[in-house]
Amino acid sequence: MPMLHGCAFSGCSTFTLSTYCVEHELLVRALKESERAQGASLVDHPEDAPLSAETASEAQEPAAL
Ligand SMILES: [Zn+2]
C-alpha cells in the first residue's frame, strides 16, 4: 500500500502520494513555469546584460586615467 503523506506546501495538510497535493502540484508547476518565463525574458531583453558590463567599464575608467 502506497504511503500517503502531507502535502509539502507549508500550511497545507492535504494527504497526497506525491510531494504536493493536486492543487499545490499545479501551483508549484505554475510558479516554475513563470520562473522559467522570467529567465527567458532576460534573453529577450539583452539590455539587462550590458548593464553589468557598463558598470564594470565605468569602474575601470578612473583607473585608466
Ligand atoms: Zn497542498
N, CA, C, O and the ligand as a Tripos MOL2 file, in Angstrom:
@<TRIPOS>MOLECULE
protein
  261   259    66     0     0
PROTEIN
NO_CHARGES

@<TRIPOS>ATOM
      1 N           0.8550   -1.2030    0.0000 N.3       1 MET1
      2 CA          0.0000    0.0000    0.0000 C.3       1 MET1
      3 C           0.8830    1.2430    0.0000 C.2       1 MET1
      4 O           1.7580    1.3830    0.8550 O.2       1 MET1
      5 N           0.6620    2.1320   -0.9410 N.am      2 PRO2
      6 CA          1.4810    3.3460   -1.0210 C.3       2 PRO2
      7 C           1.2800    4.2300    0.1980 C.2       2 PRO2
      8 O           0.1960    4.2810    0.7790 O.2       2 PRO2
      9 N           2.3420    4.9220    0.5700 N.am      3 MET3
     10 CA          2.3030    5.7500    1.7680 C.3       3 MET3
     11 C           1.7580    7.1310    1.4420 C.2       3 MET3
     12 O           2.2980    7.8520    0.6030 O.2       3 MET3
     13 N           0.6850    7.4780    2.1200 N.am      4 LEU4
     14 CA          0.1690    8.8310    1.9920 C.3       4 LEU4
     15 C           0.8970    9.7290    2.9920 C.2       4 LEU4
     16 O           1.1540    9.3350    4.1290 O.2       4 LEU4
     17 N           1.2190   10.9280    2.5490 N.am      5 HIS5
     18 CA          1.8460   11.8830    3.4740 C.3       5 HIS5
     19 C           1.2850   13.2610    3.2040 C.2       5 HIS5
     20 O           0.6300   13.4960    2.1890 O.2       5 HIS5
     21 N           1.5480   14.1570    4.1140 N.am      6 GLY6
     22 CA          1.0120   15.5180    3.9710 C.3       6 GLY6
     23 C           1.6720   16.2400    2.8220 C.2       6 GLY6
     24 O           2.8400   16.0030    2.5150 O.2       6 GLY6
     25 N           0.9180   17.1280    2.1810 N.am      7 CYS7
     26 CA          1.4240   17.9730    1.1140 C.3       7 CYS7
     27 C           2.6060   18.7830    1.6320 C.2       7 CYS7
     28 O           2.5750   19.2830    2.7560 O.2       7 CYS7
     29 N           3.6610   18.9140    0.8010 N.am      8 ALA8
     30 CA          4.8730   19.6070    1.2140 C.3       8 ALA8
     31 C           4.6760   21.1120    1.2700 C.2       8 ALA8
     32 O           5.5160   21.8250    1.8190 O.2       8 ALA8
     33 N           3.5880   21.5990    0.7140 N.am      9 PHE9
     34 CA          3.3250   23.0330    0.7440 C.3       9 PHE9
     35 C           3.0230   23.4470    2.1730 C.2       9 PHE9
     36 O           2.1750   22.8390    2.8270 O.2       9 PHE9
     37 N           3.7030   24.4720    2.6680 N.am     10 SER10
     38 CA          3.5480   24.8620    4.0670 C.3      10 SER10
     39 C           2.1180   25.3270    4.3350 C.2      10 SER10
     40 O           1.5560   26.1300    3.5910 O.2      10 SER10
     41 N           1.5580   24.8120    5.3930 N.am     11 GLY11
     42 CA          0.2170   25.2010    5.7660 C.3      11 GLY11
     43 C          -0.8520   24.3100    5.1750 C.2      11 GLY11
     44 O          -2.0260   24.4280    5.5270 O.2      11 GLY11
     45 N          -0.4530   23.4020    4.2620 N.am     12 CYS12
     46 CA         -1.4200   22.5240    3.6290 C.3      12 CYS12
     47 C          -1.3250   21.1490    4.2760 C.2      12 CYS12
     48 O          -0.2340   20.5910    4.3960 O.2      12 CYS12
     49 N          -2.4470   20.6080    4.6880 N.am     13 SER13
     50 CA         -2.4410   19.3070    5.3660 C.3      13 SER13
     51 C          -3.1330   18.2440    4.5260 C.2      13 SER13
     52 O          -3.5030   17.1890    5.0410 O.2      13 SER13
     53 N          -3.3110   18.5120    3.2400 N.am     14 THR14
     54 CA         -3.9280   17.5340    2.3590 C.3      14 THR14
     55 C          -2.9870   16.3510    2.1660 C.2      14 THR14
     56 O          -1.7970   16.5400    1.9140 O.2      14 THR14
     57 N          -3.5030   15.1470    2.2820 N.am     15 PHE15
     58 CA         -2.6660   13.9680    2.0960 C.3      15 PHE15
     59 C          -2.5450   13.6410    0.6170 C.2      15 PHE15
     60 O          -3.5060   13.7480   -0.1450 O.2      15 PHE15
     61 N          -1.3540   13.2440    0.2360 N.am     16 THR16
     62 CA         -1.0730   13.0130   -1.1760 C.3      16 THR16
     63 C          -0.0420   11.9130   -1.3310 C.2      16 THR16
     64 O           0.6650   11.5880   -0.3780 O.2      16 THR16
     65 N           0.0530   11.3390   -2.5110 N.am     17 LEU17
     66 CA          1.0680   10.3300   -2.8100 C.3      17 LEU17
     67 C           2.3390   10.9860   -3.3260 C.2      17 LEU17
     68 O           3.4320   10.4420   -3.1640 O.2      17 LEU17
     69 N           2.1990   12.1560   -3.9490 N.am     18 SER18
     70 CA          3.3690   12.8470   -4.4750 C.3      18 SER18
     71 C           3.7910   13.9360   -3.4920 C.2      18 SER18
     72 O           3.2570   14.0320   -2.3870 O.2      18 SER18
     73 N           4.7510   14.7490   -3.9080 N.am     19 THR19
     74 CA          5.2820   15.7610   -2.9920 C.3      19 THR19
     75 C           4.1970   16.7220   -2.5510 C.2      19 THR19
     76 O           4.0810   17.0440   -1.3680 O.2      19 THR19
     77 N           3.4020   17.1780   -3.5100 N.am     20 TYR20
     78 CA          2.3360   18.1260   -3.2140 C.3      20 TYR20
     79 C           0.9830   17.5050   -3.5200 C.2      20 TYR20
     80 O           0.8940   16.5300   -4.2670 O.2      20 TYR20
     81 N          -0.0750   18.0740   -2.9380 N.am     21 CYS21
     82 CA         -1.4110   17.6720   -3.3220 C.3      21 CYS21
     83 C          -1.6690   18.1930   -4.7330 C.2      21 CYS21
     84 O          -0.8960   18.9960   -5.2560 O.2      21 CYS21
     85 N          -2.7370   17.7420   -5.3330 N.am     22 VAL22
     86 CA         -3.0120   18.1130   -6.7310 C.3      22 VAL22
     87 C          -3.0450   19.6330   -6.8860 C.2      22 VAL22
     88 O          -2.5050   20.1850   -7.8450 O.2      22 VAL22
     89 N          -3.6840   20.2930   -5.9310 N.am     23 GLU23
     90 CA         -3.8380   21.7430   -6.0100 C.3      23 GLU23
     91 C          -2.4810   22.4290   -6.0130 C.2      23 GLU23
     92 O          -2.2240   23.3070   -6.8360 O.2      23 GLU23
     93 N          -1.6060   22.0220   -5.0820 N.am     24 HIS24
     94 CA         -0.3120   22.6920   -4.9720 C.3      24 HIS24
     95 C           0.6860   22.1730   -5.9980 C.2      24 HIS24
     96 O           1.6310   22.8770   -6.3530 O.2      24 HIS24
     97 N           0.4830   20.9490   -6.4780 N.am     25 GLU25
     98 CA          1.3060   20.4510   -7.5850 C.3      25 GLU25
     99 C           1.1480   21.3900   -8.7740 C.2      25 GLU25
    100 O           2.1270   21.7650   -9.4180 O.2      25 GLU25
    101 N          -0.1030   21.7660   -9.0580 N.am     26 LEU26
    102 CA         -0.3770   22.6950  -10.1620 C.3      26 LEU26
    103 C           0.2010   24.0730   -9.8500 C.2      26 LEU26
    104 O           0.7540   24.7350  -10.7280 O.2      26 LEU26
    105 N           0.0680   24.5020   -8.5870 N.am     27 LEU27
    106 CA          0.5560   25.8220   -8.1960 C.3      27 LEU27
    107 C           2.0700   25.8960   -8.3480 C.2      27 LEU27
    108 O           2.6000   26.8470   -8.9220 O.2      27 LEU27
    109 N           2.7720   24.8700   -7.8240 N.am     28 VAL28
    110 CA          4.2290   24.8450   -7.9040 C.3      28 VAL28
    111 C           4.6790   24.7640   -9.3570 C.2      28 VAL28
    112 O           5.6710   25.3790   -9.7480 O.2      28 VAL28
    113 N           3.9360   23.9960  -10.1500 N.am     29 ARG29
    114 CA          4.2770   23.8840  -11.5620 C.3      29 ARG29
    115 C           4.1300   25.2410  -12.2560 C.2      29 ARG29
    116 O           4.9600   25.6240  -13.0810 O.2      29 ARG29
    117 N           3.0500   25.9660  -11.9040 N.am     30 ALA30
    118 CA          2.8310   27.3010  -12.4830 C.3      30 ALA30
    119 C           3.9350   28.2560  -12.0580 C.2      30 ALA30
    120 O           4.3850   29.0820  -12.8530 O.2      30 ALA30
    121 N           4.3790   28.1460  -10.7920 N.am     31 LEU31
    122 CA          5.4580   29.0030  -10.3110 C.3      31 LEU31
    123 C           6.7400   28.7240  -11.0730 C.2      31 LEU31
    124 O           7.4610   29.6470  -11.4530 O.2      31 LEU31
    125 N           7.0250   27.4370  -11.2970 N.am     32 LYS32
    126 CA          8.2340   27.0700  -12.0280 C.3      32 LYS32
    127 C           8.1620   27.5680  -13.4660 C.2      32 LYS32
    128 O           9.1580   28.0190  -14.0320 O.2      32 LYS32
    129 N           6.9730   27.4780  -14.0460 N.am     33 GLU33
    130 CA          6.7880   27.9570  -15.4250 C.3      33 GLU33
    131 C           7.0630   29.4480  -15.4910 C.2      33 GLU33
    132 O           7.7310   29.9110  -16.4160 O.2      33 GLU33
    133 N           6.5570   30.2150  -14.5190 N.am     34 SER34
    134 CA          6.7470   31.6690  -14.5310 C.3      34 SER34
    135 C           8.2040   32.0080  -14.2730 C.2      34 SER34
    136 O           8.7190   32.9800  -14.8260 O.2      34 SER34
    137 N           8.8930   31.2030  -13.4230 N.am     35 GLU35
    138 CA         10.3230   31.4210  -13.2020 C.3      35 GLU35
    139 C          11.0820   31.2170  -14.4950 C.2      35 GLU35
    140 O          11.9930   31.9750  -14.8300 O.2      35 GLU35
    141 N          10.6840   30.1640  -15.2250 N.am     36 ARG36
    142 CA         11.3500   29.8710  -16.4900 C.3      36 ARG36
    143 C          11.0700   30.9960  -17.4950 C.2      36 ARG36
    144 O          11.9330   31.3590  -18.2940 O.2      36 ARG36
    145 N           9.8420   31.5400  -17.4360 N.am     37 ALA37
    146 CA          9.4770   32.6350  -18.3380 C.3      37 ALA37
    147 C          10.2920   33.8750  -18.0070 C.2      37 ALA37
    148 O          10.6900   34.6180  -18.9040 O.2      37 ALA37
    149 N          10.5430   34.1010  -16.7150 N.am     38 GLN38
    150 CA         11.3570   35.2420  -16.3160 C.3      38 GLN38
    151 C          12.7910   35.0630  -16.7940 C.2      38 GLN38
    152 O          13.4200   36.0170  -17.2520 O.2      38 GLN38
    153 N          13.3100   33.8420  -16.6880 N.am     39 GLY39
    154 CA         14.6630   33.5770  -17.1550 C.3      39 GLY39
    155 C          14.7650   33.7690  -18.6530 C.2      39 GLY39
    156 O          15.7780   34.2600  -19.1510 O.2      39 GLY39
    157 N          13.7220   33.3870  -19.3770 N.am     40 ALA40
    158 CA         13.7130   33.5470  -20.8280 C.3      40 ALA40
    159 C          13.5910   35.0100  -21.1940 C.2      40 ALA40
    160 O          14.1170   35.4320  -22.2240 O.2      40 ALA40
    161 N          12.9020   35.7990  -20.3680 N.am     41 SER41
    162 CA         12.7310   37.2220  -20.6720 C.3      41 SER41
    163 C          14.0620   37.9520  -20.5750 C.2      41 SER41
    164 O          14.2470   38.9770  -21.2310 O.2      41 SER41
    165 N          14.9920   37.4470  -19.7710 N.am     42 LEU42
    166 CA         16.3260   38.0550  -19.6970 C.3      42 LEU42
    167 C          17.0300   37.9150  -21.0380 C.2      42 LEU42
    168 O          17.7720   38.8010  -21.4630 O.2      42 LEU42
    169 N          16.7830   36.7770  -21.7010 N.am     43 VAL43
    170 CA         17.3730   36.5650  -23.0150 C.3      43 VAL43
    171 C          16.7010   37.4620  -24.0340 C.2      43 VAL43
    172 O          17.3310   37.9320  -24.9820 O.2      43 VAL43
    173 N          15.3890   37.6980  -23.8220 N.am     44 ASP44
    174 CA         14.6410   38.5400  -24.7510 C.3      44 ASP44
    175 C          15.0230   40.0100  -24.6140 C.2      44 ASP44
    176 O          14.8540   40.7930  -25.5480 O.2      44 ASP44
    177 N          15.5500   40.3840  -23.4170 N.am     45 HIS45
    178 CA         15.9250   41.7820  -23.2100 C.3      45 HIS45
    179 C          17.4250   41.8690  -22.9510 C.2      45 HIS45
    180 O          17.8450   41.9240  -21.7950 O.2      45 HIS45
    181 N          18.2250   41.8830  -23.9860 N.am     46 PRO46
    182 CA         19.6820   41.8820  -23.8130 C.3      46 PRO46
    183 C          20.1970   43.1430  -23.1310 C.2      46 PRO46
    184 O          21.3460   43.1740  -22.6900 O.2      46 PRO46
    185 N          19.3740   44.1810  -23.0370 N.am     47 GLU47
    186 CA         19.8250   45.4110  -22.3730 C.3      47 GLU47
    187 C          20.1020   45.1830  -20.8960 C.2      47 GLU47
    188 O          20.7900   45.9740  -20.2510 O.2      47 GLU47
    189 N          19.5450   44.0680  -20.3570 N.am     48 ASP48
    190 CA         19.8090   43.7540  -18.9600 C.3      48 ASP48
    191 C          21.2290   43.2540  -18.7750 C.2      48 ASP48
    192 O          21.8200   43.4470  -17.7130 O.2      48 ASP48
    193 N          21.7810   42.6190  -19.7860 N.am     49 ALA49
    194 CA         23.1290   42.0520  -19.6740 C.3      49 ALA49
    195 C          24.2150   43.1270  -19.7690 C.2      49 ALA49
    196 O          25.1250   43.1250  -18.9400 O.2      49 ALA49
    197 N          24.1610   44.0500  -20.7480 N.am     50 PRO50
    198 CA         25.1980   45.0930  -20.8320 C.3      50 PRO50
    199 C          25.2350   45.9960  -19.6170 C.2      50 PRO50
    200 O          26.2190   46.7040  -19.4030 O.2      50 PRO50
    201 N          24.1650   45.9840  -18.8090 N.am     51 LEU51
    202 CA         24.1230   46.8310  -17.6230 C.3      51 LEU51
    203 C          25.3230   46.5360  -16.7290 C.2      51 LEU51
    204 O          25.9800   47.4620  -16.2540 O.2      51 LEU51
    205 N          25.6140   45.2690  -16.4960 N.am     52 SER52
    206 CA         26.7380   44.9040  -15.6390 C.3      52 SER52
    207 C          28.0620   45.2120  -16.3340 C.2      52 SER52
    208 O          29.0390   45.5780  -15.6790 O.2      52 SER52
    209 N          28.0970   45.0660  -17.6620 N.am     53 ALA53
    210 CA         29.3180   45.3620  -18.4070 C.3      53 ALA53
    211 C          29.6070   46.8550  -18.3560 C.2      53 ALA53
    212 O          30.7610   47.2630  -18.2240 O.2      53 ALA53
    213 N          28.5460   47.6820  -18.4600 N.am     54 GLU54
    214 CA         28.7260   49.1370  -18.3820 C.3      54 GLU54
    215 C          29.2590   49.5360  -17.0150 C.2      54 GLU54
    216 O          30.1620   50.3630  -16.8930 O.2      54 GLU54
    217 N          28.6760   48.9250  -15.9920 N.am     55 THR55
    218 CA         29.1150   49.2350  -14.6320 C.3      55 THR55
    219 C          30.5830   48.8630  -14.4560 C.2      55 THR55
    220 O          31.3290   49.5610  -13.7690 O.2      55 THR55
    221 N          30.9880   47.7710  -15.0730 N.am     56 ALA56
    222 CA         32.3750   47.3290  -14.9510 C.3      56 ALA56
    223 C          33.3050   48.3090  -15.6600 C.2      56 ALA56
    224 O          34.3680   48.6360  -15.1310 O.2      56 ALA56
    225 N          32.9210   48.7890  -16.8600 N.am     57 SER57
    226 CA         33.7810   49.7120  -17.5990 C.3      57 SER57
    227 C          33.8310   51.0550  -16.8910 C.2      57 SER57
    228 O          34.8600   51.7310  -16.9090 O.2      57 SER57
    229 N          32.7150   51.4500  -16.2620 N.am     58 GLU58
    230 CA         32.6980   52.7100  -15.5060 C.3      58 GLU58
    231 C          33.6560   52.6350  -14.3190 C.2      58 GLU58
    232 O          34.3220   53.6100  -13.9700 O.2      58 GLU58
    233 N          33.7070   51.4520  -13.7100 N.am     59 ALA59
    234 CA         34.5820   51.2770  -12.5600 C.3      59 ALA59
    235 C          36.0430   51.2870  -12.9930 C.2      59 ALA59
    236 O          36.9250   51.6600  -12.2190 O.2      59 ALA59
    237 N          36.2950   50.8710  -14.2460 N.am     60 GLN60
    238 CA         37.6770   50.8030  -14.7200 C.3      60 GLN60
    239 C          38.1610   52.1750  -15.1930 C.2      60 GLN60
    240 O          39.3670   52.4180  -15.2380 O.2      60 GLN60
    241 N          37.2290   53.0850  -15.5490 N.am     61 GLU61
    242 CA         37.6150   54.3790  -16.1150 C.3      61 GLU61
    243 C          38.5850   55.1790  -15.2500 C.2      61 GLU61
    244 O          39.6080   55.6330  -15.7610 O.2      61 GLU61
    245 N          38.3110   55.3650  -13.9800 N.am     62 PRO62
    246 CA         39.2480   56.1510  -13.1570 C.3      62 PRO62
    247 C          40.6380   55.5380  -13.1260 C.2      62 PRO62
    248 O          41.6410   56.2500  -13.0700 O.2      62 PRO62
    249 N          40.6880   54.2230  -13.1620 N.am     63 ALA63
    250 CA         41.9830   53.5490  -13.1120 C.3      63 ALA63
    251 C          42.7520   53.7840  -14.4130 C.2      63 ALA63
    252 O          43.9770   53.9050  -14.4040 O.2      63 ALA63
    253 N          42.0010   53.8500  -15.5680 N.am     64 ALA64
    254 CA         42.6460   54.0690  -16.8450 C.3      64 ALA64
    255 C          43.1990   55.4880  -16.9450 C.2      64 ALA64
    256 O          44.2130   55.7180  -17.6030 O.2      64 ALA64
    257 N          42.5310   56.4370  -16.2910 N.am     65 LEU65
    258 CA         43.0270   57.8310  -16.3080 C.3      65 LEU65
    259 C          44.1340   57.9480  -15.2960 C.2      65 LEU65
    260 O          44.7070   59.0250  -15.1290 O.2      65 LEU65
    261 ZN         -1.2820   21.1660   -0.7900 Zn       66 ZN66
@<TRIPOS>BOND
     1     1     2 1
     2     2     3 1
     3     3     4 2
     4     3     5 am
     5     5     6 1
     6     6     7 1
     7     7     8 2
     8     7     9 am
     9     9    10 1
    10    10    11 1
    11    11    12 2
    12    11    13 am
    13    13    14 1
    14    14    15 1
    15    15    16 2
    16    15    17 am
    17    17    18 1
    18    18    19 1
    19    19    20 2
    20    19    21 am
    21    21    22 1
    22    22    23 1
    23    23    24 2
    24    23    25 am
    25    25    26 1
    26    26    27 1
    27    27    28 2
    28    27    29 am
    29    29    30 1
    30    30    31 1
    31    31    32 2
    32    31    33 am
    33    33    34 1
    34    34    35 1
    35    35    36 2
    36    35    37 am
    37    37    38 1
    38    38    39 1
    39    39    40 2
    40    39    41 am
    41    41    42 1
    42    42    43 1
    43    43    44 2
    44    43    45 am
    45    45    46 1
    46    46    47 1
    47    47    48 2
    48    47    49 am
    49    49    50 1
    50    50    51 1
    51    51    52 2
    52    51    53 am
    53    53    54 1
    54    54    55 1
    55    55    56 2
    56    55    57 am
    57    57    58 1
    58    58    59 1
    59    59    60 2
    60    59    61 am
    61    61    62 1
    62    62    63 1
    63    63    64 2
    64    63    65 am
    65    65    66 1
    66    66    67 1
    67    67    68 2
    68    67    69 am
    69    69    70 1
    70    70    71 1
    71    71    72 2
    72    71    73 am
    73    73    74 1
    74    74    75 1
    75    75    76 2
    76    75    77 am
    77    77    78 1
    78    78    79 1
    79    79    80 2
    80    79    81 am
    81    81    82 1
    82    82    83 1
    83    83    84 2
    84    83    85 am
    85    85    86 1
    86    86    87 1
    87    87    88 2
    88    87    89 am
    89    89    90 1
    90    90    91 1
    91    91    92 2
    92    91    93 am
    93    93    94 1
    94    94    95 1
    95    95    96 2
    96    95    97 am
    97    97    98 1
    98    98    99 1
    99    99   100 2
   100    99   101 am
   101   101   102 1
   102   102   103 1
   103   103   104 2
   104   103   105 am
   105   105   106 1
   106   106   107 1
   107   107   108 2
   108   107   109 am
   109   109   110 1
   110   110   111 1
   111   111   112 2
   112   111   113 am
   113   113   114 1
   114   114   115 1
   115   115   116 2
   116   115   117 am
   117   117   118 1
   118   118   119 1
   119   119   120 2
   120   119   121 am
   121   121   122 1
   122   122   123 1
   123   123   124 2
   124   123   125 am
   125   125   126 1
   126   126   127 1
   127   127   128 2
   128   127   129 am
   129   129   130 1
   130   130   131 1
   131   131   132 2
   132   131   133 am
   133   133   134 1
   134   134   135 1
   135   135   136 2
   136   135   137 am
   137   137   138 1
   138   138   139 1
   139   139   140 2
   140   139   141 am
   141   141   142 1
   142   142   143 1
   143   143   144 2
   144   143   145 am
   145   145   146 1
   146   146   147 1
   147   147   148 2
   148   147   149 am
   149   149   150 1
   150   150   151 1
   151   151   152 2
   152   151   153 am
   153   153   154 1
   154   154   155 1
   155   155   156 2
   156   155   157 am
   157   157   158 1
   158   158   159 1
   159   159   160 2
   160   159   161 am
   161   161   162 1
   162   162   163 1
   163   163   164 2
   164   163   165 am
   165   165   166 1
   166   166   167 1
   167   167   168 2
   168   167   169 am
   169   169   170 1
   170   170   171 1
   171   171   172 2
   172   171   173 am
   173   173   174 1
   174   174   175 1
   175   175   176 2
   176   175   177 am
   177   177   178 1
   178   178   179 1
   179   179   180 2
   180   179   181 am
   181   181   182 1
   182   182   183 1
   183   183   184 2
   184   183   185 am
   185   185   186 1
   186   186   187 1
   187   187   188 2
   188   187   189 am
   189   189   190 1
   190   190   191 1
   191   191   192 2
   192   191   193 am
   193   193   194 1
   194   194   195 1
   195   195   196 2
   196   195   197 am
   197   197   198 1
   198   198   199 1
   199   199   200 2
   200   199   201 am
   201   201   202 1
   202   202   203 1
   203   203   204 2
   204   203   205 am
   205   205   206 1
   206   206   207 1
   207   207   208 2
   208   207   209 am
   209   209   210 1
   210   210   211 1
   211   211   212 2
   212   211   213 am
   213   213   214 1
   214   214   215 1
   215   215   216 2
   216   215   217 am
   217   217   218 1
   218   218   219 1
   219   219   220 2
   220   219   221 am
   221   221   222 1
   222   222   223 1
   223   223   224 2
   224   223   225 am
   225   225   226 1
   226   226   227 1
   227   227   228 2
   228   227   229 am
   229   229   230 1
   230   230   231 1
   231   231   232 2
   232   231   233 am
   233   233   234 1
   234   234   235 1
   235   235   236 2
   236   235   237 am
   237   237   238 1
   238   238   239 1
   239   239   240 2
   240   239   241 am
   241   241   242 1
   242   242   243 1
   243   243   244 2
   244   243   245 am
   245   245   246 1
   246   246   247 1
   247   247   248 2
   248   247   249 am
   249   249   250 1
   250   250   251 1
   251   251   252 2
   252   251   253 am
   253   253   254 1
   254   254   255 1
   255   255   256 2
   256   255   257 am
   257   257   258 1
   258   258   259 1
   259   259   260 2
@<TRIPOS>SUBSTRUCTURE
     1 MET1         2 RESIDUE 1 A MET
     2 PRO2         6 RESIDUE 1 A PRO
     3 MET3        10 RESIDUE 1 A MET
     4 LEU4        14 RESIDUE 1 A LEU
     5 HIS5        18 RESIDUE 1 A HIS
     6 GLY6        22 RESIDUE 1 A GLY
     7 CYS7        26 RESIDUE 1 A CYS
     8 ALA8        30 RESIDUE 1 A ALA
     9 PHE9        34 RESIDUE 1 A PHE
    10 SER10       38 RESIDUE 1 A SER
    11 GLY11       42 RESIDUE 1 A GLY
    12 CYS12       46 RESIDUE 1 A CYS
    13 SER13       50 RESIDUE 1 A SER
    14 THR14       54 RESIDUE 1 A THR
    15 PHE15       58 RESIDUE 1 A PHE
    16 THR16       62 RESIDUE 1 A THR
    17 LEU17       66 RESIDUE 1 A LEU
    18 SER18       70 RESIDUE 1 A SER
    19 THR19       74 RESIDUE 1 A THR
    20 TYR20       78 RESIDUE 1 A TYR
    21 CYS21       82 RESIDUE 1 A CYS
    22 VAL22       86 RESIDUE 1 A VAL
    23 GLU23       90 RESIDUE 1 A GLU
    24 HIS24       94 RESIDUE 1 A HIS
    25 GLU25       98 RESIDUE 1 A GLU
    26 LEU26      102 RESIDUE 1 A LEU
    27 LEU27      106 RESIDUE 1 A LEU
    28 VAL28      110 RESIDUE 1 A VAL
    29 ARG29      114 RESIDUE 1 A ARG
    30 ALA30      118 RESIDUE 1 A ALA
    31 LEU31      122 RESIDUE 1 A LEU
    32 LYS32      126 RESIDUE 1 A LYS
    33 GLU33      130 RESIDUE 1 A GLU
    34 SER34      134 RESIDUE 1 A SER
    35 GLU35      138 RESIDUE 1 A GLU
    36 ARG36      142 RESIDUE 1 A ARG
    37 ALA37      146 RESIDUE 1 A ALA
    38 GLN38      150 RESIDUE 1 A GLN
    39 GLY39      154 RESIDUE 1 A GLY
    40 ALA40      158 RESIDUE 1 A ALA
    41 SER41      162 RESIDUE 1 A SER
    42 LEU42      166 RESIDUE 1 A LEU
    43 VAL43      170 RESIDUE 1 A VAL
    44 ASP44      174 RESIDUE 1 A ASP
    45 HIS45      178 RESIDUE 1 A HIS
    46 PRO46      182 RESIDUE 1 A PRO
    47 GLU47      186 RESIDUE 1 A GLU
    48 ASP48      190 RESIDUE 1 A ASP
    49 ALA49      194 RESIDUE 1 A ALA
    50 PRO50      198 RESIDUE 1 A PRO
    51 LEU51      202 RESIDUE 1 A LEU
    52 SER52      206 RESIDUE 1 A SER
    53 ALA53      210 RESIDUE 1 A ALA
    54 GLU54      214 RESIDUE 1 A GLU
    55 THR55      218 RESIDUE 1 A THR
    56 ALA56      222 RESIDUE 1 A ALA
    57 SER57      226 RESIDUE 1 A SER
    58 GLU58      230 RESIDUE 1 A GLU
    59 ALA59      234 RESIDUE 1 A ALA
    60 GLN60      238 RESIDUE 1 A GLN
    61 GLU61      242 RESIDUE 1 A GLU
    62 PRO62      246 RESIDUE 1 A PRO
    63 ALA63      250 RESIDUE 1 A ALA
    64 ALA64      254 RESIDUE 1 A ALA
    65 LEU65      258 RESIDUE 1 A LEU
    66 ZN66       261 GROUP 0 **** ****
